[in-house]
Amino acid sequence: MRIDGRTDPIYRITQKLCTPGGRDSARGDTPALQSSDQVTLSSRAQAIRRMYQALTSVPTERAERIAALREAVQSGSYEIPEDALAARLIGVIYPER
């Protein structure tokens, strides 16, 4: 049995099914492929797609900053700016201040 894309039975079947007009369109066995097929994503799926795109498009300078911070934390050289941390915590607890 030769498998070169021309005599392979699977190839021939997929070629017949995946070409416009389907398998014997004159007999009406398979409907013709429609170019108007559409996929509609739910609003949740669209939101997930937007989040994924936003996360994967992080600017390189931000990625470099994150890598530097990660390295500093892992090496133990990162120091938490205590005044800034305290101010943010107070702002979270008492947002009206």
Protein Blocks (a to p, Z undefined) as FASTA:
>chain_A
ZZehjmmmklmmmmmmmpghijalknomaccddfkbccdddfklmmmmmmmmmmmmgcfk
lmmmmmmmmmmmmnopaccdfklmmmmmmmmmmmmZZ
